[in-house]
Amino acid sequence: MKIRQILFTGALVPMLVASGLSQERMPLTEDGGQPVGDNQNSRTAGPHGGVLLDNFHLIQKLSRFDRERIPERVVHARGVGVHGEFVSYGNFSEHTRASLFSANDKVTPVFVRFSTVIHSKGSPEQLRDPRGFAVKFYTDEGNWDLVGNNLPVFFIRDAIKFPDMVHSLKPSPITNQQDPNRFFDFFSHVPESMHMLTFLYSDQGTPTNLRQMDGFGVHAFKWVNQAGDVTYVKFKWNSLQGHNPSSAMDAAKASAVNHSGHSADLYDAIGRGEFPEWELSVQMLKPSQLNDFDFDPLDATKVWPDIPEVKVGKMTLNRTPTNFFQATEQVAFSPGMVVPGIEPSEDRLLQGRLFSYADTQRYRIGANYLSLPINRPRVAVSNINQDGALNMGEIDTDVNYQPSVATGSYREVPAAKYSLAPLNGQVQQQRVDKTLNFRQVGELYRSFSDEEQAGLVKNFAGDLGKVANRQVKLRILSFLHEADLDYCKRVTSAVGESMQDVKRMVELNRDVEPTRWQTIALKNQPNANDRVVVRNTTTKPLRYQVKTSASQWSRQYTLMPHKSHTFKQATIRMRMADDLNATPLTASAGEVVNLNGRSMVTELPATSAVSQVKQ
């Protein structure tokens, strides 16, 4: 359907009618193309009779009106989108076979949608909320969606908690109001959320506009080259307009002037020819480096400190859509939409998003949402997906299956297969081994200026102070205590609580975060068959890692109370998650290492005792 934009002024309308130029207007038709004779009056049974059901034009007009709205996005409902282009800075084929990064100055069209995460469509754009930063690349190998945010981390690390998190942040099903009692209740059970909450309650949670805002892919992804070599990468968009967060007071003032101010600013800048630009950079890690950290690099609640950024291209936004609904509302993003050379990592949150994002678009728009112009790739689509509501494809073959010997049937592209990934361990349902929930929170707080820290404390305490349940409030404060003592003291004072009560809560929850690793070196064993036994003598699960002389640190082992593990390596080192700065100990072959939660104590067991220990 062709959409024509017509501008009116009060003086021109009567002039058009009087001069006869009204004949140049398009004839009004039904959706079926039939001309409409009267669009001003319904058909009735006489001057005072009822409206007739055979008035097809009226029925069609009302029924189409009733169906104008598709379901609102459950998150990221409030958004604005614009067109642009991405230009590669060079040939990065050493790391990825993705075509858009294969040559200097290679141009790829993009569509970008900025959004608020939690608040509904029509809500003020200046509210405190993470901002979605989703980019659809229309590459010559199909579409790639980089679906990120304006903050580098997220609230949770496992997709199984995503519905709960969103429910807690959304308005109450009873009062229809967002309530800090609800979302702090949830976050008091999710210590890894403190990193994101610290970002969110800083001024970065209220950007001044969309142009002066960075973007992040949040998750680790994989780059894969032609040889199948994998590099883990994190993506970041660096605004070339500068970085300009807003204080809570300034955001409130801007909202009072124009609650759609972010959209207006973006549209106006593009209209003036001031096209906003972002540079895309990546951080890179080899698979062998993933165990070099005391946190999990595939954890979406963590950043990669001290890993250099490599600039790979620049994005310029230069055109606004001709129709908001057809572009911004109907555009559909999914992290699973990748091209050869880019793959999802094992990040648990990302793994859930791979399914959920595409699934919600099928519900919101329909099974054939990828056929819409804004979602359609710029390359030919050839497959045997068929039928479904609003199918606009043309299937002109009898062979709607694969494989087939028929001419014109479909073949696979082996080069597009995913890379191989080694697997080990057993099927489990446990949290990630390396949590380290609080250290990066403290580092973030200490990186802020005095003014930024004061704003963060005021914003955080403003919501936490509304929480009625003291246990919830103290648990949140105990998390801040583990991150940074000054941070905790200032928020505690601002909400009227005592540090003594916070410290009691810290002791109750001390096991939530091991902040140090205690290391024990077991001496070279004279016999490779000698064993070392690790025994938990406490009433709580304990976590530890081991390594041989030539290996990386292992995954974390969880040792349940009064249980033992046996190792047969000739040379072994061990470290235990422990909040105390205890002195590392050394043990000899054949000894038992007792983990008591505060230190590691060795004892020389009887031979029979060692042989009876079960793994």
C-alpha positions as CSV (number, residue, x, y, z in Angstrom):
1,M,0.0,0.0,0.0
2,K,1.4,3.4,-1.0
3,I,1.4,6.0,1.8
4,R,1.2,9.6,0.7
5,Q,2.2,12.4,3.1
6,I,0.0,15.5,2.6
7,L,0.6,18.9,4.4
8,F,-2.3,21.2,5.1
9,T,-2.6,24.8,6.0
10,G,-5.7,26.6,7.0
11,A,-5.5,29.0,4.0
12,L,-4.9,26.4,1.4
13,V,-7.9,24.1,2.0
14,P,-10.7,26.4,0.7
15,M,-8.4,27.5,-2.2
16,L,-8.0,23.9,-3.3
17,V,-11.8,23.3,-3.4
18,A,-12.6,26.6,-5.1
19,S,-10.1,26.1,-7.8
20,G,-11.2,22.6,-8.7
21,L,-7.8,21.1,-7.7
22,S,-9.7,18.7,-5.4
23,Q,-10.1,16.5,-8.5
24,E,-6.4,15.6,-8.1
25,R,-7.0,13.8,-4.8
26,M,-6.9,10.0,-4.8
27,P,-10.3,8.2,-5.0
28,L,-11.3,6.6,-1.7
29,T,-11.7,2.8,-1.9
30,E,-12.4,-0.2,0.2
31,D,-9.6,-2.5,1.2
32,G,-10.7,-4.6,-1.8
33,G,-10.3,-1.7,-4.2
34,Q,-14.0,-0.8,-4.6
35,P,-14.7,2.9,-4.7
36,V,-16.5,4.4,-1.7
37,G,-19.6,6.5,-2.5
38,D,-20.2,8.1,0.9
39,N,-17.7,8.2,3.8
40,Q,-19.8,10.7,5.9
41,N,-23.1,8.9,6.6
42,S,-24.1,5.4,7.6
43,R,-27.0,3.6,5.8
44,T,-30.1,3.7,7.9
45,A,-33.8,2.5,7.6
46,G,-35.2,5.9,7.0
47,P,-34.3,9.1,8.8
48,H,-35.0,7.7,12.2
49,G,-34.4,4.0,11.7
50,G,-31.5,1.8,12.8
51,V,-28.3,1.5,11.0
52,L,-28.4,-1.4,8.5
53,L,-26.1,-4.4,8.8
54,D,-25.6,-4.4,5.0
55,N,-23.5,-1.2,5.3
56,F,-20.4,-3.1,4.3
57,H,-18.2,0.1,4.3
58,L,-19.2,0.9,7.9
59,I,-18.6,-2.6,9.1
60,Q,-15.2,-2.9,7.4
61,K,-14.1,0.6,8.6
62,L,-15.0,-0.2,12.3
63,S,-13.6,-3.7,12.2
64,R,-10.3,-2.5,10.8
65,F,-10.2,0.2,13.5
66,D,-10.8,-2.3,16.2
67,R,-7.7,-4.3,15.0
68,E,-5.3,-1.4,14.5
69,R,-3.2,-2.2,17.6
70,I,-1.0,-5.3,17.8
71,P,0.0,-6.5,21.3
72,E,2.4,-4.2,23.1
73,R,5.9,-5.5,23.5
74,V,6.1,-7.1,27.0
75,V,9.4,-5.2,27.4
76,H,10.9,-2.4,25.3
77,A,7.4,-1.1,24.4
78,R,8.3,2.6,24.2
79,G,10.7,3.1,21.4
80,V,11.9,5.1,18.4
81,G,13.6,3.8,15.3
82,V,15.7,5.2,12.4
83,H,17.6,4.0,9.4
84,G,21.3,4.3,8.7
85,E,24.4,2.6,7.5
86,F,27.4,0.8,9.0
87,V,30.9,1.1,7.5
88,S,33.6,-1.4,8.3
89,Y,37.0,-0.1,9.3
90,G,38.9,-3.0,7.7
91,N,39.3,-6.7,7.0
92,F,38.9,-8.7,10.2
93,S,38.8,-12.1,8.6
94,E,41.6,-13.2,10.9
95,H,38.9,-13.4,13.6
96,T,35.6,-13.7,11.8
97,R,34.3,-14.8,8.4
98,A,31.3,-12.5,8.7
99,S,31.1,-10.6,5.4
100,L,30.3,-7.2,6.8
101,F,33.7,-7.2,8.5
102,S,35.6,-8.5,5.5
103,A,36.8,-5.3,3.8
104,N,37.6,-1.7,4.5
105,D,34.7,0.8,3.9
106,K,32.2,-2.0,3.2
107,V,28.7,-0.5,3.7
108,T,25.8,-2.3,5.3
109,P,22.4,-0.8,5.8
110,V,21.0,-0.8,9.3
111,F,17.8,0.0,11.2
112,V,18.2,0.9,14.9
113,R,15.5,1.0,17.6
114,F,16.1,2.7,20.9
115,S,13.7,2.0,23.7
116,T,13.0,1.9,27.4
117,V,12.9,-1.6,28.9
118,I,10.1,-1.7,31.5
119,H,7.8,1.2,30.9
120,S,4.8,1.0,28.6
121,K,4.1,2.5,25.2
122,G,3.4,6.2,25.7
123,S,5.2,6.6,29.0
124,P,7.7,9.4,29.4
125,E,11.0,8.7,27.7
126,Q,13.0,10.3,30.5
127,L,12.1,7.8,33.2
128,R,14.8,5.9,35.0
129,D,15.1,2.7,32.9
130,P,17.7,0.8,30.9
131,R,17.6,1.8,27.2
132,G,17.4,-0.8,24.5
133,F,19.9,-0.3,21.8
134,A,19.0,-2.8,19.0
135,V,20.6,-2.8,15.6
136,K,19.5,-4.8,12.6
137,F,22.2,-5.2,10.0
138,Y,20.9,-6.0,6.5
139,T,24.1,-7.8,5.4
140,D,24.8,-9.6,2.1
141,E,24.6,-12.9,4.0
142,G,21.2,-12.2,5.7
143,N,20.2,-10.2,8.7
144,W,22.3,-9.9,11.9
145,D,20.6,-8.5,15.0
146,L,22.8,-7.0,17.7
147,V,20.2,-6.6,20.5
148,G,21.8,-4.7,23.4
149,N,21.3,-2.0,26.0
150,N,22.9,1.3,27.0
151,L,24.4,-0.3,30.1
152,P,27.1,-3.0,29.9
153,V,25.6,-5.6,32.2
154,F,22.2,-7.0,33.2
155,F,20.2,-7.7,36.3
156,I,20.4,-11.5,36.1
157,R,22.7,-14.2,34.7
158,D,20.2,-17.0,33.9
159,A,17.2,-16.7,31.6
160,I,15.1,-18.8,33.9
161,K,14.7,-15.7,36.1
162,F,13.8,-13.3,33.3
163,P,10.0,-13.6,33.7
164,D,10.2,-13.1,37.5
165,M,12.5,-10.1,37.1
166,V,10.2,-8.4,34.6
167,H,7.1,-9.2,36.7
168,S,8.7,-7.6,39.7
169,L,9.6,-4.4,37.8
170,K,6.3,-4.1,36.0
171,P,3.3,-2.5,37.7
172,S,1.6,-4.5,40.4
173,P,-1.3,-6.7,39.1
174,I,-3.4,-5.3,41.9
175,T,-2.6,-1.6,41.9
176,N,-1.2,-1.2,38.4
177,Q,1.7,0.8,39.8
178,Q,5.4,0.1,39.8
179,D,6.4,-0.6,43.4
180,P,9.9,-0.7,44.9
181,N,8.6,-3.1,47.5
182,R,8.1,-5.6,44.8
183,F,11.3,-5.3,42.8
184,F,13.6,-4.9,45.8
185,D,12.0,-8.0,47.3
186,F,13.1,-9.9,44.1
187,F,16.5,-8.3,43.9
188,S,17.2,-9.1,47.6
189,H,17.4,-12.7,46.5
190,V,19.5,-11.9,43.5
191,P,22.9,-10.5,44.7
192,E,24.3,-10.4,41.1
193,S,21.8,-7.6,40.4
194,M,23.8,-5.1,42.4
195,H,26.1,-4.3,39.5
196,M,23.2,-3.4,37.1
197,L,21.3,-1.5,39.9
198,T,24.4,0.6,40.6
199,F,24.6,1.5,36.9
200,L,20.8,2.1,36.8
201,Y,20.6,4.4,39.8
202,S,23.5,6.4,38.6
203,D,22.9,9.2,36.1
204,Q,23.5,6.7,33.4
205,G,20.0,5.4,34.1
206,T,18.6,8.8,32.8
207,P,20.4,9.7,29.6
208,T,19.9,13.3,28.4
209,N,19.2,12.1,24.9
210,L,19.7,9.0,22.7
211,R,22.5,10.5,20.6
212,Q,24.8,11.0,23.5
213,M,24.4,7.4,24.8
214,D,26.7,4.4,24.4
215,G,25.5,1.0,23.6
216,F,26.6,-2.5,24.6
217,G,25.9,-6.1,23.3
218,V,26.0,-7.1,27.0
219,H,26.6,-10.8,26.3
220,A,29.7,-12.5,25.0
221,F,29.4,-13.7,21.4
222,K,31.7,-15.8,19.2
223,W,33.5,-14.7,16.2
224,V,34.5,-17.7,14.0
225,N,37.0,-17.5,11.1
226,Q,37.2,-19.6,8.0
227,A,39.5,-22.1,9.8
228,G,36.9,-22.6,12.5
229,D,38.9,-20.8,15.1
230,V,36.8,-19.2,17.8
231,T,37.2,-15.8,19.5
232,Y,34.9,-14.6,22.2
233,V,33.9,-11.0,21.7
234,K,31.9,-8.3,23.5
235,F,30.5,-5.4,21.4
236,K,30.3,-1.8,22.4
237,W,28.9,1.3,20.6
238,N,30.8,4.4,21.5
239,S,28.8,7.6,20.8
240,L,30.8,10.1,18.8
241,Q,28.5,12.9,20.1
242,G,30.0,12.3,23.6
243,H,28.5,10.8,26.7
244,N,25.9,13.0,28.5
245,P,23.9,11.4,31.3
246,S,21.3,13.5,33.1
247,S,20.6,14.0,36.8
248,A,17.2,12.9,38.1
249,M,16.1,16.5,38.6
250,D,17.0,17.5,35.0
251,A,15.3,14.4,33.6
252,A,12.1,15.2,35.5
253,K,12.2,18.8,34.2
254,A,12.7,17.6,30.6
255,S,9.9,15.2,30.9
256,A,7.6,18.0,32.1
257,V,8.4,19.9,28.9
258,N,8.0,17.0,26.4
259,H,7.7,13.5,27.6
260,S,8.6,12.4,24.0
261,G,11.7,14.5,24.1
262,H,14.2,11.8,23.2
263,S,12.3,10.9,20.0
264,A,12.0,14.6,19.1
265,D,15.7,15.2,19.7
266,L,16.7,12.3,17.4
267,Y,14.2,13.2,14.7
268,D,15.2,16.9,14.8
269,A,18.9,16.2,14.7
270,I,18.5,14.0,11.6
271,G,16.2,16.6,10.0
272,R,18.9,19.2,10.5
273,G,21.5,17.0,8.8
274,E,23.3,16.4,12.1
275,F,23.5,12.6,11.7
276,P,24.5,10.9,14.9
277,E,27.4,8.4,14.7
278,W,28.7,5.6,16.9
279,E,31.9,3.6,16.6
280,L,31.6,-0.2,17.1
281,S,34.4,-1.8,19.0
282,V,35.0,-5.3,20.3
283,Q,36.9,-6.9,23.2
284,M,38.4,-10.3,22.3
285,L,39.2,-13.4,24.4
286,K,40.5,-16.7,23.2
287,P,38.7,-19.8,24.6
288,S,41.8,-20.7,26.5
289,Q,41.6,-17.4,28.4
290,L,38.1,-17.9,29.8
291,N,39.5,-19.6,33.0
292,D,42.1,-16.9,33.6
293,F,39.6,-14.8,35.6
294,D,38.1,-15.2,39.0
295,F,34.7,-14.5,37.5
296,D,32.9,-16.1,34.6
297,P,33.5,-14.0,31.4
298,L,30.2,-15.5,30.0
299,D,28.3,-14.1,32.9
300,A,26.0,-11.2,31.7
301,T,26.4,-9.4,35.1
302,K,30.1,-8.8,34.5
303,V,32.3,-6.6,32.4
304,W,35.7,-7.5,31.0
305,P,38.1,-5.1,32.7
306,D,41.5,-4.3,31.2
307,I,40.6,-6.1,27.9
308,P,41.5,-3.6,25.1
309,E,38.8,-2.5,22.6
310,V,39.4,-2.8,18.9
311,K,37.5,-0.4,16.7
312,V,35.8,-2.3,13.8
313,G,33.4,0.2,12.2
314,K,31.2,3.2,12.3
315,M,27.4,3.6,12.2
316,T,25.6,6.7,11.0
317,L,21.9,7.2,11.4
318,N,20.6,9.4,8.6
319,R,16.9,8.8,7.8
320,T,13.7,8.7,9.7
321,P,10.9,6.2,8.8
322,T,8.1,7.3,6.5
323,N,5.7,5.4,8.8
324,F,6.2,4.9,12.5
325,F,4.1,1.8,12.8
326,Q,5.4,-0.1,9.8
327,A,9.0,0.5,10.8
328,T,9.4,1.1,14.5
329,E,6.5,-0.9,15.8
330,Q,6.7,-3.9,13.4
331,V,10.5,-4.2,13.5
332,A,11.4,-7.5,15.2
333,F,14.8,-8.2,16.7
334,S,16.3,-11.5,18.0
335,P,19.8,-12.3,19.2
336,G,19.4,-15.6,17.4
337,M,19.5,-13.8,14.1
338,V,23.2,-14.1,13.2
339,V,25.2,-14.6,10.1
340,P,28.1,-17.0,9.3
341,G,31.1,-16.0,11.4
342,I,29.0,-14.7,14.4
343,E,27.6,-17.2,16.9
344,P,26.0,-17.0,20.4
345,S,28.2,-17.9,23.3
346,E,27.2,-20.3,26.2
347,D,26.0,-17.3,28.3
348,R,22.9,-18.6,30.1
349,L,20.9,-15.5,29.7
350,L,21.7,-15.2,26.0
351,Q,20.7,-18.8,25.5
352,G,17.2,-18.1,26.8
353,R,17.0,-14.9,24.7
354,L,17.7,-16.9,21.5
355,F,14.3,-18.5,21.9
356,S,12.3,-15.9,23.7
357,Y,12.8,-13.0,21.4
358,A,11.8,-14.7,18.2
359,D,8.9,-16.4,20.0
360,T,7.4,-13.2,21.3
361,Q,7.5,-11.7,17.8
362,R,5.5,-14.6,16.4
363,Y,2.9,-14.0,19.1
364,R,3.0,-10.2,18.7
365,I,3.1,-9.9,14.9
366,G,2.5,-13.4,13.5
367,A,4.3,-16.4,12.1
368,N,5.3,-14.5,9.0
369,Y,6.8,-11.5,10.7
370,L,10.0,-11.8,8.8
371,S,8.2,-11.2,5.6
372,L,7.4,-7.6,6.6
373,P,9.5,-5.0,4.7
374,I,11.3,-3.8,7.8
375,N,12.3,-7.3,8.8
376,R,12.9,-8.8,5.3
377,P,16.5,-9.4,4.5
378,R,18.1,-7.7,1.4
379,V,19.1,-11.1,0.0
380,A,16.9,-13.8,-1.5
381,V,15.1,-16.1,0.9
382,S,14.8,-19.7,-0.3
383,N,13.3,-22.3,2.1
384,I,10.3,-24.5,2.6
385,N,8.7,-22.7,5.4
386,Q,5.1,-22.3,4.3
387,D,1.6,-21.1,5.0
388,G,0.5,-19.4,8.3
389,A,-1.5,-16.3,8.8
390,L,-0.7,-13.4,6.3
391,N,1.7,-15.4,4.2
392,M,2.9,-13.2,1.4
393,G,5.3,-15.6,-0.2
394,E,4.9,-17.4,-3.5
395,I,5.7,-21.1,-3.6
396,D,5.7,-22.3,-7.2
397,T,7.1,-25.8,-6.7
398,D,5.7,-29.2,-5.7
399,V,8.9,-30.0,-3.8
400,N,8.1,-28.4,-0.4
401,Y,10.5,-30.7,1.4
402,Q,14.3,-31.3,1.6
403,P,16.4,-33.2,0.6
404,S,15.2,-34.0,-3.0
405,V,16.8,-35.0,-6.3
406,A,14.4,-32.6,-8.1
407,T,15.9,-29.7,-10.1
408,G,15.5,-26.5,-8.2
409,S,15.3,-28.1,-4.8
410,Y,17.3,-26.8,-1.9
411,R,20.8,-27.6,-0.8
412,E,22.6,-26.9,2.5
413,V,25.6,-24.6,2.8
414,P,28.1,-26.5,4.9
415,A,30.3,-23.4,5.3
416,A,27.5,-21.9,7.4
417,K,27.5,-24.6,10.0
418,Y,28.3,-23.6,13.6
419,S,31.8,-24.1,15.1
420,L,32.6,-27.2,17.2
421,A,32.6,-26.7,20.9
422,P,34.1,-29.2,23.4
423,L,31.7,-30.3,26.3
424,N,32.5,-31.9,29.6
425,G,30.8,-32.5,32.9
426,Q,27.3,-33.8,33.7
427,V,23.8,-32.5,33.2
428,Q,23.1,-30.3,36.2
429,Q,20.9,-27.5,37.4
430,Q,23.2,-25.2,39.5
431,R,24.3,-21.6,39.4
432,V,27.5,-20.7,37.6
433,D,30.6,-21.6,39.5
434,K,32.3,-18.2,39.7
435,T,29.8,-15.7,41.0
436,L,32.0,-12.9,42.3
437,N,28.8,-10.8,42.7
438,F,30.2,-7.7,44.4
439,R,33.8,-6.8,43.4
440,Q,32.9,-5.1,40.2
441,V,30.1,-3.2,41.9
442,G,32.6,-1.7,44.3
443,E,35.0,-0.9,41.5
444,L,32.2,0.9,39.6
445,Y,31.2,2.9,42.7
446,R,34.8,4.0,43.3
447,S,35.1,5.0,39.6
448,F,32.4,7.7,40.0
449,S,33.2,11.3,40.9
450,D,32.1,12.7,44.3
451,E,29.1,14.3,42.5
452,E,28.2,11.1,40.7
453,Q,28.4,9.1,44.0
454,A,26.2,11.6,45.7
455,G,23.6,11.3,42.9
456,L,23.8,7.5,43.0
457,V,23.2,7.4,46.8
458,K,20.3,9.8,46.6
459,N,18.6,7.9,43.7
460,F,19.2,4.5,45.2
461,A,18.0,5.5,48.7
462,G,15.0,7.3,47.2
463,D,13.5,4.0,46.1
464,L,15.0,1.7,48.8
465,G,13.6,4.0,51.5
466,K,10.1,3.2,50.3
467,V,10.5,-0.5,51.1
468,A,8.4,-1.5,54.1
469,N,10.0,-4.9,54.9
470,R,13.2,-4.4,56.9
471,Q,14.6,-7.8,56.0
472,V,14.4,-6.9,52.3
473,K,16.0,-3.5,53.0
474,L,18.8,-5.0,55.1
475,R,19.6,-7.7,52.6
476,I,20.0,-5.1,49.9
477,L,22.2,-3.0,52.2
478,S,24.3,-6.1,53.1
479,F,25.0,-6.6,49.4
480,L,26.3,-3.0,49.2
481,H,28.4,-3.7,52.3
482,E,30.1,-6.5,50.4
483,A,30.7,-4.2,47.4
484,D,32.0,-1.0,49.1
485,L,31.8,0.1,52.8
486,D,31.4,3.8,52.0
487,Y,28.7,3.0,49.4
488,C,26.9,1.0,52.1
489,K,27.3,3.5,54.9
490,R,25.9,6.4,52.8
491,V,22.8,4.5,51.5
492,T,22.2,3.0,55.0
493,S,22.2,6.4,56.6
494,A,20.0,7.8,53.8
495,V,17.3,5.2,54.5
496,G,17.5,5.5,58.3
497,E,19.0,2.1,59.0
498,S,21.9,1.2,61.3
499,M,25.3,-0.3,60.2
500,Q,25.1,-2.7,63.2
501,D,22.0,-4.3,61.8
502,V,23.5,-4.3,58.3
503,K,26.6,-6.2,59.6
504,R,24.4,-8.8,61.3
505,M,22.7,-9.4,58.0
506,V,26.1,-9.6,56.3
507,E,27.1,-12.4,58.7
508,L,23.8,-14.2,58.1
509,N,24.4,-14.1,54.3
510,R,28.2,-14.4,54.4
511,D,28.1,-17.4,52.1
512,V,26.5,-15.5,49.3
513,E,29.8,-14.3,47.9
514,P,33.3,-15.6,48.2
515,T,35.5,-12.5,47.8
516,R,38.9,-14.3,48.0
517,W,40.5,-17.5,46.9
518,Q,42.7,-19.3,49.5
519,T,45.3,-21.4,47.8
520,I,46.9,-24.7,49.0
521,A,49.8,-26.3,47.2
522,L,50.1,-30.1,47.4
523,K,53.7,-31.3,47.1
524,N,54.8,-33.5,44.2
525,Q,53.7,-37.0,44.9
526,P,56.3,-39.7,44.6
527,N,53.8,-42.1,43.1
528,A,51.4,-41.0,40.4
529,N,48.8,-43.3,41.9
530,D,48.8,-41.6,45.2
531,R,45.6,-39.8,46.0
532,V,44.6,-36.5,47.7
533,V,41.3,-36.5,49.5
534,V,39.3,-33.3,49.9
535,R,36.7,-33.4,52.7
536,N,34.1,-30.8,53.8
537,T,33.9,-30.8,57.6
538,T,31.2,-28.1,57.8
539,T,27.4,-28.1,57.6
540,K,27.4,-25.9,54.4
541,P,28.4,-26.5,50.8
542,L,31.9,-25.3,50.0
543,R,33.4,-24.5,46.6
544,Y,36.9,-25.0,45.4
545,Q,39.1,-25.4,42.3
546,V,42.1,-27.6,41.5
547,K,44.8,-27.6,38.9
548,T,47.7,-29.8,37.9
549,S,51.1,-28.3,37.1
550,A,50.3,-27.9,33.4
551,S,46.6,-27.1,33.5
552,Q,44.3,-24.1,33.9
553,W,42.2,-23.8,37.1
554,S,39.3,-26.3,36.8
555,R,35.7,-25.4,37.0
556,Q,34.5,-24.9,40.6
557,Y,33.6,-28.1,42.5
558,T,30.8,-27.9,45.0
559,L,31.4,-30.2,48.0
560,M,28.4,-30.9,50.1
561,P,28.6,-31.2,53.9
562,H,30.5,-34.1,55.3
563,K,31.3,-35.4,51.7
564,S,34.7,-36.0,50.1
565,H,36.3,-35.8,46.7
566,T,39.4,-37.8,45.7
567,F,42.1,-36.7,43.2
568,K,44.9,-38.9,41.7
569,Q,47.0,-36.2,40.0
570,A,50.7,-36.4,40.8
571,T,50.9,-32.7,41.3
572,I,48.0,-30.6,42.4
573,R,47.2,-27.1,43.6
574,M,43.9,-26.2,45.3
575,R,42.1,-23.0,46.1
576,M,39.0,-22.5,48.1
577,A,36.4,-19.8,48.0
578,D,36.7,-18.0,51.3
579,D,35.9,-14.6,52.7
580,L,38.9,-14.7,55.1
581,N,42.5,-13.8,54.1
582,A,43.9,-17.0,55.5
583,T,47.5,-18.1,54.8
584,P,47.9,-20.8,52.1
585,L,48.8,-24.2,53.4
586,T,50.9,-27.0,52.0
587,A,50.2,-30.7,52.1
588,S,51.9,-33.9,51.2
589,A,50.8,-36.9,49.1
590,G,48.2,-39.1,50.8
591,E,46.9,-36.3,53.1
592,V,43.3,-35.3,53.6
593,V,42.5,-31.7,53.1
594,N,39.7,-30.6,55.5
595,L,37.7,-27.6,54.4
596,N,36.1,-26.0,57.4
597,G,34.8,-22.8,55.7
598,R,37.5,-20.5,57.2
599,S,40.7,-22.3,56.4
600,M,42.1,-25.5,55.0
601,V,43.6,-27.9,57.4
602,T,45.6,-31.0,56.5
603,E,45.9,-34.2,58.4
604,L,47.7,-37.4,57.7
605,P,45.1,-40.1,57.5
606,A,45.5,-43.8,58.2
607,T,45.8,-45.8,55.0
608,S,42.5,-47.5,55.6
609,A,40.8,-44.2,56.1
610,V,42.0,-43.0,52.7
611,S,40.9,-46.2,50.9
612,Q,37.4,-46.0,52.4
613,V,36.7,-42.4,51.3
614,K,34.2,-42.4,48.5
615,Q,34.3,-39.9,45.7
